[in-house]
Amino acid sequence: MKFLSIIIFLLFVTPVFAQTETDRELAQYYYTNGELDKALSYYQKLYDTDPSKFHFNRLYECLIFQKEIKSAEKLIKKQISLNKYELDYQVILGQFYEENGESDKAQKIYNELIDNLGADAGSIVALFNSFKGKGRNDLALATIEKGRKLLKDSYPLNIQFADLYGATGQTEKMISEYINLIEYHSGYLSSVQTLLSRQFDLSDENLSEYDLIKKALLEKTQKNPNDAVFSEMLIWLFIQRKNFNGALIQEQAMDKRQDGQGRKVFELGRICVENQDYVTARKAFQYIIDLGSEKLYYFHAENALLNTRFLEVTKGKNFTKEDLNATITAYKGAIAKQRNKRTAFQLILELSHIEAFYADRSDSAILRLDEALLIPGLTDIQKAEIKMQLADIHVLHGDIWEASLLYMQVESEFKYETIGHEAKFKNARIFYYDGEFDFAQSQLSVLKESTSKLIANDALKLSLLITDNFGLDSNYQAMMWFAQGDLLIEQHKFELAFKLLDSITEVYPYHQLGDEVLLRKANAMLKMGDWQKAKSFLEELLKYYKEDILADDALFTLATIAEENELDIERSSDLYKQILFEIPGSLYSDEARKRFRRLRGETVEDEL
């Protein structure tokens, strides 16, 4: 019997449901095509069945289109009776009267709505949104002014006031409301930062509103020296403008007041490193070190200071001989403090790299690394890292076959690891440097399948270089000179390298190595820290070889210079975008996409 009842129910319901769907489809079809007269009857049926806000709005629009004014008025009143607590429909009725020449009726509704407001934040905000959404900023302001009196300190209406002031061009008042909101409760700090970031490009040097925000915050900080929220907000503002030194002054002052032991100063130091403001980063870490070794962040700051010096030399390449000597002395001092030399492993690697590649002290670096291999307790992978560093320095020093032996040892011990693949690639380069192109090619062919995308790409590029330029007798000499020039660049013998590379274009003016020569010169300039000359070589490459295989290398390197050295986010974004849209098959596509998204503020997970 129960089963029979279900069947009977379905027999009746299914046609009704099907008819409703048909009405909905026809209503949408006529509405989309602008035939509101035909859509009217269908929306009337749908509304009678389901008086939702969506059906109401569509039916109301159709009635107004058809000039069925009385029916439209009845519809609004019916909707009000069905939704007594939804004030938006009453505002719609007022707007209806205004549009039909009955302003007195409209004003009466508006006045009653505001006069009858109670101390209920939800109703106040809803009425405010309704008035503002319909362009009645005067009524929206009256609503929240009444609301602020009713609610007093129980609920902040600062966001609504700020929203309205922003819409009406009262910027200073808008900023004041945002600042007052964090004074009301510090928990709104993050929300205010987000709202201000959406309103203004705070990184713009010419933004006048930046000074207004800064002025308001400084006044609050002076009036409330013990309230950390304004100092935090000011520090955040300085960071948006990349005024890291100003941020550091504020952060240090707050740290002293709160006895923060340097925690937030350390965090700021790391932000400075990420933005390559190494000078301010060093000040931040030195401040923590000066607090004393008993402080929690002392050793973290000491290591971070050394790492900053390392990046300043190896990445920024903006240093004097005195800076270099001071960096080496600092590293030696830190290593000497370590009772267990195993804990100094990373410092030893970094110091040896600086000594060999930047201070012309290869002998000292080799001796240091040879001694490091004897440190008790090192893991096999740590020993392999030392051998790789040793091999790299032997290449620099001119002992390429000594380097080859070390690369082969690492490759043999870690055949299936990334470090083993890296060693195999670097060893293949040794044979390439020496003119053993066939053997180098056989090694590179295996590495094209490496699980490390970076190594696989490097192997593929070197393999293509050999394939495209080695084989004909007339090309062998040019290829040999090019490989030797590559080695000289690796050994930082830049003047000799340039002479050898220039001889290729002089003796073989139409040789297809022309674009490779320009790219090598650009890379040499990057090693020397001369970004402008590097850019000129890359731009020359794009001018004469835009359709050739190295165009994406040039674009990616230019984008990297713009991002990391010139801090020109707009320029770097454009260049990454150019790779994605103009050279979709590029080996750099994945990395360019990742960097492009990161520059746009998207969260990107690093790929292995």
N, C-alpha and C positions, 0 to 999 in steps of 0.2 A: 504493500500500500504506500509506504514511504517512497519507494523507488518510482512508483507511478506518479506521485505528486511532483517529484523533481522533473520528470519528463514533461508533464503538463505545464509546469512553470517555465521551462526552457522554451517550449513551443510558443508561449506568449511573449517572453522577454526577447528572444533572438530577433524577431522582425522589428521590434521597437528599437533595439540597439543598432541594427543595420540601417534603419531609417534615419536615426540620429547621426550616424556616420556620414550618410549621404548628404544630409542637410549641412553638416559641418564642411564637407568638401566643396559643395556648391557655393556656400556662403564665402569661403576662402577664395574660391576661383573668381567669383564676381567682384569681391572686394579688391583682390590683387589687380584685376583688370580695370579698376576704376568705375565699375558699373554698380554703384552703391544703391541705385534704385532697385535693381534685381536682388542685391544681397540683403536688402531690408527684411523681406518676409522670412528669409531663412534665419537671420539673426534673431528675429522676433520669436520664432519657434524654439531656437536654442536657448534664448533667455528665459522663456516661460518654463523650460525644463530645468535649466541650471542658471540662476541669476548671479553668476560669478562676475567679478570685476571686469574680466576680459570681455565677456558677452555684453555686459552693460556698456563698456566703452565703444564697442563696435556698433551696437544698436543705436546708441546716442549719436554717434557720428553719422550714421545712415539717416536718422530722423532729421538732423540739422541740414544735411545735404538736400533732403527732400522738402525742406522748409516746413516740416510738420512741428511747428513750435509748441503747440499745446500738448501734443503727444510727448515731446521731449521733456517738457516741464513735469508732466505726470510721471514719466519714467524716473526722473531724478528723485522726485518725492517718494516714489515707491522704493527706490533703492535706499533712501535715507531711513525709511521705516523698517527696512530689513536689516540695516546696519547702523543702529542708533549711536554706537560708540565710535564709528569711523568718520571723523570730522571732514575728511577730504570731500565727501559727497555734498556736505553742506557748503563747502567752499565752491564746489562746482555749480551749485544752485545760485550762489551769489554771483559768480562769473556769468552764468546764463542770463540773470536779470540785467547785469551791466551791458552785456552785448545786445540786449533787446530793449535798451532805452529806459530801463527801470532802475536807475542808480540808487534811488532812495531805499528800495527793497534790498538791494545788494548790500548797501552800507549798514542797514539794520542787522542783516545776518552776520556780517563781519564783526560788528560791534558786540553783538550777543556772544559770538564765539569767543572773543577775547575776554569780555567781561565775565563769562561763566567758567573761565579756566579755574581749575583747582590746583592744589600743590601736587600735581602728578606729572613727573618728568616725561613720561611716555606721551601723554596727550599734548603737552607743550611742544615737544620736539616734532610730533606728527603734524600739528597745526602749522608750525614754522615751516616745515618742509613743503606742506601743501601750498601755503601762500608764496613761498619762494619759487616753487616749481611752476607757478602760474604767473611769475613775473611781478608779483605784488611785494616788492622789497620793503615798502613802507609798513605794510601790515605784518610782514615777517618780523621786522624790527620791533614793532609794538608788541608782538606776541612774546618775544624772548625778553624784552624789557619787563613785561608783566611777570613772566616766568621767573626771572632773576629775583624779583621782589618776593614772590611766593615761595620759591625753593630755598632762598637765602644760601646757606653754605652746604645744603644737603645734596646738591647735584650741580656740577659745573656746566654752564652753557657756553663756555669759552669757544668751543669748536664751532658752534652755531654762529656766535657773534663774529668770529674770525672769518667764517665762510661768507657771511653777509658783507662784512667790510671788504673782503677781497673782491667780491662780485661788484661792489660799488666804487672800487678804486681807492678806498681809504686804507692804504697799505700800512701806515704807521700804527693805526688802531688795530689792524689785523695782527701785526707782529706782537703788539702789547697783549692781546688776548692769548696768543700762544704761550708767551712767556709767563703770563699770570696762571695759565693752566698748570705748568710744572711747579709753580709756587703753591698752587692748591694741593697738588700731590705729586711727589717725585716719580711715581709709577707711570706718569704720562710722558716721561722724558723721551722714550723711544718713539711713541706716537707723534709727538711734536716734531722730532727730527725727520720722521718720514714725511709728514705733512709739509714741512718747509722745503724738503728736497724735491717734492712734487711741484711746489709752487715756483721755486727759483732754481736756476743753475748757479749754485753757490761757488762753483769753481771759476766762474766768469770774473775776470779782473775788473771789468767795467760795471759790475752789478751794484747799483746804488743801494739796493735793499740790504745788501750784506752789511754795510756800515750802520744801517738802522738797527739790524739785529744785534750787531756787536755792541753798539752804544747802549741798547736796552739791557743787554746781559751784564755789561760792565757796571751799570748803575745798580742793578740788583745785587751783583757780587759785592760792591762797596757797602750797600745797605745791610746785606746779610752775609758777612764774612765767614760765618760758621756753617752756612747752608751750602753743602758741597754740590748740590744739583746745578746751580748756576755756573760754577766753575767747570763741571763736567760738560755742560752745554756749550760753554765758551771754547773748551778744548776741542769738542766735536766740530765747532764752527771753523776753528783755525785749521783743522785737518782737512775740511772740505776745500779750503783754499790752498792747501798744501803749505801752509805757514807752520811748519813743524817746530821751528824755533820758538814761535809764540806759544804754541801748544805746550812745549816743554817747560817754559817759564811758569805757566799756569799749573801744570801737573806737579812740578817740584814744590811750588808754594802749597798746593793742597796736600801733598805727601807729608810735608813738614807739619802742617796743622793737625793732620789726622794720625801721624806716626804710622804711615802706611808701609814702611820698610821697603819702599821702592817698587811695590808690585805693579802699580799702574804706570809708573815711569818706565819699567821694563817692557810692558806691553806697548807703550808708545815708541820705545826704541826699536822694537821689532817692526812696527808700522813704518818707521823711518827707513829701515833697511829695505823693506818691500818696495818703497818708493824711491830708493837709491839716494836718499839724503843721508849719506854716510857720516857727514860732519856732525849733524844733530844727533844721529844714532850714537856716535861715540860719546857725545856729551851726556846723553841719557845713561848709558851703561857706566860711564866714569862716575857719575853722581852716585849710583848705587854702590860701586866699589868704595867710594870715599866714605860711605856710611859705616863701613867696617866689616871685617870678615865674619863677625858673629851674626850678621843679618842674614835672613833667609835666602835672599836672592843674590848674595855676594858672588858665589861661584858660577851661578848662571850668567850673571852680568860679565864676569871675567872672561868666560868662554865666548859670550856673545860679542864682546868688544874685540877679541881676537878674530872672530869670524867676520866682523864688520871690516876690520883692517884687511883681511884676506880678500873680501869682495871688492873693497876699494881699489886694491892693486890689480886683481885679476879680471874684474868685470868693468869697473869704472875707469881703470887705467889713467886716473887723474891723480898723480902723486909726484913728489919731488924726491931727490936722492935722500934727503933728510927724513922724509916720511917713510921711505923704504927701510932705512936703517933703524928707525924707531920701531917699525913693525917687526923686523927681525929680532930686535932686542927684546921686545915684549913677548914674542913667541918663546924665545930661549928662556926667559924668566919664568914663564908659565910651565914649561916642560920641566925645568929644574925643580919646581915646587912639588911635582908629582912624585910621591914615594914609590908608587907602583907604576913603572914605565908603561905598562899595558894600557893604563887609563889615558896615557898621553899619545896613544896611537894616531888619532885623527890630527892632533896638533903637529905631530912629526911629519905626516903626509903634507899638510898645508905649508909648513915651514920649508920643507925641501922643495916644494913646487915654486914658492916665491924665490928662494935662493937660486934655483936653476934657471927659471924662465924669465925672471925680472931683475935679479941682482947680479947676474953673470958669475955665480958661485957654484958651478956644476960639481966641482970636486968636493966641496963641503957637503952638498946635498947627497951625492953618491955615498960618501963616507957615513953620513947620518942614517941613510936607508939601509946600508949594509949592516950597521950596528943594530938597527931596529929589527932586522930579521932574526937576531939572536935573543930578543926579549922573550922571557919565559911566559908561557900561557897564551900566546897568540893563537887564534883559530887559523885553520887552513885558508879560509877566505881572506883573512887579514894579511897573511903572508903573501897571498896572490896579489892583493892590492899594492903591497909594497913592491913586489916584483914588476908589476905593470908601471908603477911610477918610476922605478929604476930604469926600466927599458925605455920609457919615454925620454928620460934624461940622457941616456946613452945615445939615442937618436940625435938629440940636441947637441950632444958633445962630439958627435961624429963617429961613434963606435956602433955602426948600424948592425954589425953581425953579432956583437955582444948583446944588443937589444933583441935581435932575432932569437937567440938562444933562450932568453928569459920569456919572450912571448910564447915560444914553443913549449916551455915548461908549464906555463899557466894553461895553455890550450890542452895539453895532455892531461893535466890534473882535473880540469873542469870542462870536459868535452861538451856536456849537455847544459851548461850554465851560461848565462849572459856574459859573464866575465871571460869565459873560455872562447865564446864567439868573438868578443871584442879583441882578444889576443890574436885569434886567427886572422882577423881583418887587418890588424896592425902589422902582423908578420907578412901578410900578402903585400902590404904597402912597401915593406922593406925590399922585396924582390922587384916591385914596380920601380922604386927609386933606382935600383941597380940595373935596370934595363932588362930584367928577366920577365918580360911581359907575358909569355906563354904560361909560365909557372904561376905567376900572380893571378892570371885569368882562371886557371884551374881551381885555385883556392877560393876565389871570389864567387865562382859558380855555385859552390856548396853553400856559401853564406847568404845567397839570395833568398833562401828558405828559412833563415834564422827566425826564431820566435821573437827576437827583439826587432821591432819595426825600424828603429833608428839604424841599427847595424845593417839590416837587410837593405834599407834605402841607400846607405853609404856604399855598400858592396855593389849594388846595382849601378850607381852613378860611376864608380871607378871602373867597373866592368865595361860600361858603355863607352867611357872615355877611351879605353884601350881598344875596344872593338872598332870604334869609328876612326881611330887615328893611327893604328898600327897595322902594317901589312905590306904597303908599297915601299920600295927602296927609297923613293924620294921623301917619304914621310918618316922613315925610321929616325933620321937625324933630328928632325923637328920634335918627334915624340920623346927622344932621348933627352934633348935639351929641356923639354917641358917637365919631364919627371925629375931631372936634376934641379930645376927651378923650384919644383914642389918641395923637394928635400931642403933646399936652402931656406925656404920660407919657414919650414918646420923647425929649422935650426936658428931662426931669427936673424939670418944673414940676408936682410932684405935688399940691400943695395946690390949685392952680387946676383940675387934672384931676379931682380928687375932687369939687370943687364942681360942675363941669359934669356929671359922671356921676351925682351925687346928684340933680341937677335932673331927670334922665330919670325916675327912680323916683318923684320927688315929683309931677311934672306928669302922667306916664303910669304910675300905680302898678301896672297890670296888663300893662305892655308886655313882650313876649317877649324884650326885651334884658336882662331882669333877671339871668339867669345870666351873660351876657357882661360885665355891669357888675362882678359879683363876681369873675370871673376876671381882669379888667383890674386891679382893685384889688389882688388877690393878686400879680399880676406886678409891680405898682408897688412893693409892699412887698418883693418879692425884690430889686428893683433897689436898694432902700434898705438891704438886709441885715437886715430885720426878719422873721425866719422865723416867729416866733410869730403876728404879725398876718396874715402871708400864709396860715398854716395856718387861722386862724379864718375868713377869707373863703372858703377852699376847702372847709372843713367845712360852712359855711353853704350853699354851693352844692350840696353833696351832700345836705344835709338837705332843701332845698326843690326841687331840680331833679335828683334822682337818676336819673330816667328820661329826662332830656333829653340832647341830643347832646354837651354839654360835661362829662358825668360822667367820661369817661375822661381828659380834660385835667386835671381836678381830682385824680383818683387818681394819674395819672402824676407830676404836680407834687408832690403830697404824698410819693410814693415817692422822688422825687429829693431832696427836702429831708431825708427820713429817712436816705437813703444818704450824701449828700454833705455835709450841714451838721450833722446830729445824730449821724451815724455809728451809727445804729440799724439794724443789718443785718437783724434779725428783723422789725422793723416794715416796712422797705422791701421785703423779700422777700414779705411777706404782701400788700402793696399791688400789687406787680407781678403776683403770682399772681391777685389779684382781677380785674385787667384781663384776664388770659388766660382765666379761666374764666367770668367774668360778662359781659364785653364782647368776645367773640371777634372781632367785625368791626372792632375799634378800629384807627385809624391807628397807634396805639402798640404794637400786638400784637408786631411783630417786635422792636422795641427792648426792650419789656418782657420778652420771652422771653430775649433775649440777656443782659440785666442780671440776670434771675432766675437763669439758669444760672451766670453769673459769680459771683454772691453765694454760690451753693452750692459753689463751688470747681471748677466744670467749666471746661475750656479752650474758649474761644469765639473763633472767627476773626471779626475785624471785617469787616462787609459794606461794600462800596463804596457 
